[in-house]
Amino acid sequence: MSHDLGVALALLLVLEGILPFLNPAGLRKTLETIQGLNDGQLRFAGLSSMLLGLVLLYILR
């Protein structure tokens, strides 16, 4: 189980690094846009992301 968690973390880091590597200016613009969102919008985005991840895990397992 810990091996799977390590693999998942490594894959997360690879995926998170793609955008700043390929388009750093676009990442800056995106972060500026995110900074302008209120707490409710950010929470909704986080919840949506978690639910999508759970659905994908359910489908893949």
C-alpha positions as CSV (number, residue, x, y, z in Angstrom):
1,M,0.0,0.0,0.0
2,S,2.8,2.5,0.8
3,H,4.4,1.7,-2.5
4,D,1.2,2.6,-4.3
5,L,1.0,5.8,-2.3
6,G,4.5,6.7,-3.3
7,V,3.8,6.0,-6.9
8,A,0.7,8.2,-6.8
9,L,2.6,11.0,-5.2
10,A,5.4,10.8,-7.8
11,L,2.8,10.9,-10.6
12,L,1.1,13.9,-9.0
13,L,4.4,15.7,-8.9
14,V,5.1,14.9,-12.6
15,L,1.6,16.1,-13.6
16,E,1.8,19.2,-11.5
17,G,5.2,20.1,-13.1
18,I,4.0,19.9,-16.7
19,L,2.2,23.3,-16.8
20,P,5.0,25.4,-15.3
21,F,7.5,23.7,-17.5
22,L,5.6,24.1,-20.8
23,N,3.9,27.5,-20.1
24,P,5.2,29.5,-17.2
25,A,3.5,32.7,-18.3
26,G,0.2,30.9,-18.6
27,L,0.6,29.5,-15.1
28,R,1.2,33.1,-13.7
29,K,-1.9,34.3,-15.4
30,T,-3.9,31.4,-14.1
31,L,-2.6,32.0,-10.5
32,E,-3.6,35.7,-10.8
33,T,-7.1,34.6,-11.8
34,I,-7.3,32.1,-8.9
35,Q,-6.2,34.9,-6.5
36,G,-9.3,36.9,-7.5
37,L,-11.8,34.1,-6.6
38,N,-13.6,34.2,-3.3
39,D,-13.4,31.4,-0.7
40,G,-16.7,29.7,-1.8
41,Q,-15.5,29.5,-5.4
42,L,-12.2,27.9,-4.4
43,R,-13.9,25.5,-2.1
44,F,-16.3,24.4,-4.8
45,A,-13.4,23.9,-7.2
46,G,-11.6,21.8,-4.6
47,L,-14.7,19.7,-3.8
48,S,-15.3,19.2,-7.5
49,S,-11.8,18.1,-8.0
50,M,-11.9,15.6,-5.1
51,L,-15.3,14.2,-6.3
52,L,-13.9,13.8,-9.9
53,G,-10.9,12.0,-8.5
54,L,-13.0,9.6,-6.4
55,V,-15.2,8.8,-9.4
56,L,-12.1,8.1,-11.5
57,L,-10.6,5.9,-8.8
58,Y,-13.9,4.0,-8.6
59,I,-14.0,3.5,-12.4
60,L,-10.3,2.4,-12.6
61,R,-10.5,0.0,-9.6
